[in-house]
Amino acid sequence: MIRRPLRAYLLWLVLATLLPGVVGASLLFIHQYEKSRSQYERNTMQTVRALVHTLDSKLMRAQAIAQTVSTYDALQEGDFARVHRQAREALLLAGPGMTAVLRDRNGQQILNTRMPYGAPLPLDPSDGLNDVFASGQPAISNLFISRVSHQPAASIDVPVKIGSQVAYVLSVRIGPGYFKDMLTPKSVPDGARASVFDRNGVIFARNLSPELFVGKRVTAPLYEAMARAKEGVTRSISQEGTELRTFYSNSQFSGWSVGVGVPRAKLNQALFEPLAALVTGVALLFAIGLWLAWQIGGRLAGSVQALRAPAVALGKSETPPRFTQVHVKEAAEVAEAIGAASLLLSERAQALAIKEAELRDAHRMARFGTWHLTLATGAVEASESVEHIYGRPLPPYGEQRGTLLPEESWHKTEALQRELVRDGGSARMQLQVLHADGRRIWIDLHCEAVQDADGRVTALRGTIQDVTDRVNAEEALRQADQRKNEFLAMLAHELRNPLAPIASGAQLLGQDSLDPARTRQISDIIARQARHMAGLVDDLLDVSRVTRGLVALSKARIDINEVVLEALEQVQEPLRQKRQVLDSALLAAPAYVMGDRKRLVQVVGNLLHNAVKFTGAGGNLRVALALEPTSLRIVVADDGIGMLPAELERAFEMFVQGERTPDRTQGGLGIGLALVRSLVQLHGGSVRVESPGPGLGSTFTVTLPRCAARAASAVEAGPAQDAAARPLKVMVVDDNVDAAQVLAMYVGAAGHEVAIEHDPFAALVLAERFAPDVCLLDIGLPGMDGHELARRLRALPGTARTLLVAVTGYGQAQDREASRQAGFDHHLVKPVDMAALERILTATAVAGGQAGVSA
C-alpha cells in the first residue's frame, strides 16, 4: 500500500472539492443574476405604480378644484364676472399652470381665466363635453390643443347644475408642466425615459426632451403591449431610437398611463457589475483556499498522530496521558491544553448546571420562555418556563387550535407562519392564549425563520413572555385617559347649554322696538342663565372632587314645573331655526322634588337639545310631566330619526354614536345622554329610552322621587336696567365696489350712518372729516393694505379710539394675529357673518349709549 504525506491528501481534497464548488458558484451566479434582475424589475414596477398613484392624486386634486369652483354661488346667480375673478383667485392659490373654462351645451366658452373677462372666446365643442352633459358625471379628457393658448392641454370636466339640470360644464385645464414635479430624477431611475400618456397613448409629459415628444404617440411595441394588458414589462424602442426595457401601468381612475423605459445597456450594467465583483471574490477565495491547504497540511501532518491519544482521553472524560516522546513543541502544548481543557470542562459542566437552574428560575420569575417549531413534523420544543406560563405542557402545533390558541389567535399565527416561510426574517406580535385554568392571558411572541443551506425555511424559533400585567396596566391607563376626556366633555357640555338663551336675549336687547316689559323679561332670562353658568364655574374650582366621582349636589325643594320651564328657554332659538313645534304639558299644581335645580335643568335641557338635533326641520316635539304616588316622570318625545335596537342598549354609554347613514348625517348619541343618566342617578332616579325604530322617533323618560312637602317661594332678582343705544357712524373701506355696497346697505338698515370709500388714501382723508365710531376695513387694498391703514387710523387723533374691524378672506391663526398686531379690535372672515357683525355694532352702540347716559 502506498502511503503519502498528509499534506498531499489535504491538497487533493481541496482540488477534489474545487470542481463542485465551481459548479455551485456558477449556479449561484445565475441565481443571483436572476434574483437581481427580478428585484430590479419589481423595484422599477413599484416606481411606475407610485408614479401612477401620483398621477391620480394630481388629477383628483385638479378635479376637486373644478368641483369646488362649480359650487360657487356666483354660478347659480349667473354672475360670470365674479365667477371669473373667484376662479382665477382659487387657481392662483392652487398653483401655476391651471386654467378654468366654463362652456355651455354648444361648446361656447363663456369664460376663460387665461383671458380677461369679456374678451372674445372661441367655440370649443368636444366629445367629453357632451358626455358630461349626458351623464352629469366628471370626466378627464385626452390630450388636445387648446383653442386659446394653442398648446397641448388636458381637461378635467365637471358638471355645473342649476337646480336639477346640468347647465354648464366647468373645466380645469392643465398643461404638460403640471406633471413636471413628478418626473424628477428622484422619482425616475437614473438614465430612464419616463412618460405620462393619455388613453390614446399620446405623450402628455416626459422627463427627457418633452418639447420634442409631447403630443406624439408612444412607439408601436409599447402601444401594442398596452392594448394587451393594463400593466406589464415589454421590450420597446424609445423615441430617440434607444432599445429599452419599458415598465408601464394604467390608471383605473383616469385611464391614463405612466411608462418608464430603462435602456438595456444601463440595465445590464446595473446587473452585471455586482456579479463581476462576486465572481472575482469567489475566485480569490478559491485561490486562498488552495494556498492555505498547502501550508496548513504541512503543519498538521506531524501533530495529528501525537494528538490522537489526548483527544481520545478527552472524549472519554479521562485524564489525558502525559507525553514524553513528542518532538513538536506545538503538539506538546496542544496536548497539555487538552489536559487542562479536560479539567476545565469538568468544572464548567458543574457551573453550567448551576447556571441552567438559575436561568430556569429567572425565566419563571420573568414569565419568559423559548421555543422551536420544526415545520416538517409540527413538533414543538420549549423551555420548562413555557409550561409554567401556560399552566400546561406545550402541545404540538397542530393541536393548539382551540385548546391553547383561540380562533382569532390561531389565524394570526397561521398568517405569521406563512409570511415567515415565504419571506424569512423575523416578526413580533401580541396574542391572547388560553391558560389551563380557563382564563385568557396576553403573550408577547417573537418569532424568526430558521433556514437551511439552500435558503429554505425549515423551522421557526423564538421567545414568548407573559405580558398580561403590562396589557392590563396599559388598559388601565387608557381608561384613566378616557375618564379624563369624559370629565372635560361633561364640563364643556354643562357650560354650553346656557349660552343659547343668553345669546338670543342679547340679540333681542339690541332691537329698538322692544317694550320695557319685554326687555325686563329678557334681562331676567340672561341674569338667570348667567347665575347658572356662575354656579358651574364654581364647580370647576374643585376638579379633584369631580375626577374622583364626588360631584356634590346643592339640593333643595324645587317645583319640577319651574325646572321644565327653564329648560324650555334654552331650546327656543334652535326650535325657531329648525321651525319645529314643541308641545308642553305641565302639571296643574306644583310638584316638588329634592334636587339640584341647575343639574335638573341640565338634564331636561340635554334631552330637549338632543330631540331638536335629531328631529328634522318642521318636526314635532313633546315634553310632558306625569305624577305617580311616590315619583314623577318627565317624558321628552320626538318624531325624529329614531334608534336601532343596538343603539337603545348602549344609548346612555359615554361617546356612543349611532351608525352614519345617508339619512342620518348628524350621527347618533354622544356624551349628553351619558351625562343625563349620571345626574339622574345622583338624584336617586332613573332614565330610559324607547324607539319603535329608525325614522319613528324616540321617547326618553326620566323618573325622579317626589318630595311631598310644600316648597318655599323664590323671589327673582329685579329687572335689569335697559341699555340705551345710539346710532353709529360707520366707515366701510373695500376696493370691491359690490362688496362695499352690500355691507353698507346692511349696516344702514340697522339705523347707522354709513360712509363708503374704495381707496385707502382717500379713506384717511374721509376719516378725519367723518369721525367714524366703527371702521370696517378690507385687508387686500390697493396701494396700502388694511393693516397699514389701521395703523395710520390709530395714529390720527380723531380715530385713535375708533373700533376697527378687519373684513378679509383670510381666517387662519396667523392672519388673525397679524390683524391684532395692526390694531384691529375684531377679525371677520368673508363672506361676513352678519349676525356676528350685528353683535359687534350692537355692543358698540350700547356701550356708546351708556357712556352718553353716564356723561
Buried (B, 14 or more C-beta within 10 A) or exposed (E): EEEEEBBEEBBEEBEEBEEEBEEEBEEBBEEBBEEBBEEBBEEBBEBBBBBBBBBBEBBBBBBBBBBBBBEBEBBBEEBBEBBBBBBBEBBEEBBEBBBBBBBBEEBEBBBBBBBEBEEEBEEBEBEBBBBBBEEEEBBBBBBBEBBBBEEBBBBBBBBBBEEEEBBBBBBBBBBBEBBEEBBEEEBBBEBBBBBBBBBEBBBBBBBBEBEEBBBBBBBEBBBEBBEEEEBBBBEBBBBEEBEBBBBBBBBEBBEBBBBBBBBEEBBEEBBEEEBEEBBEEBEEEBEEBEEEBBEEBEEBBBBEEBBEBBBEBBEEEEEBEEBEEBEBEEBBEBBBBBBEBBEEEEEEEEEEEEEEEEBBEEBBEEBBBBBBBBBEEEEBEBBEBBBBBBEBEBBEBEEBBEEBBBEEBBEBBEEBBEBBBEEBEEBEBBBBBBBEEEEEBBBBBBBBBBEEEEEEBEBBBBBBBBBBEEBEEEEEEEEEEEBEEBBEBBBEBBBBBBEBBBBBBBBBBBEEEBEEEEBBBBBBBBBBBEEBBEBBEEBEEEEEEBBEEEBEBEBBBBBBBBBBBBBBBBBBBBBEEBEBEBEBEBBEEEBBBBBBBBBBBBBBBBBBBBBBBBBBEEBBBBBBBBEEEEBBBBBBBBBBBBBEEEBBEBBBEBEBBBEEEEEBEEEBBBBBBBBBBBBBEBBEBEBEBEBEEBEEBBBBBBBBBBBEEEBEEEEEEEBBEBBBBBBBBBBBBBBBEEBBEBBBEBBEEBEBBBBBBBBBBEBBEBBEEBEBBBBBBBBEBEEBBBBEBBBBBBEEEEBEEBBBBBBBEBEEEEBBEBBEEBBBBBBBBBEBEBEEBBBBBBBBBBBBBBEEEEE
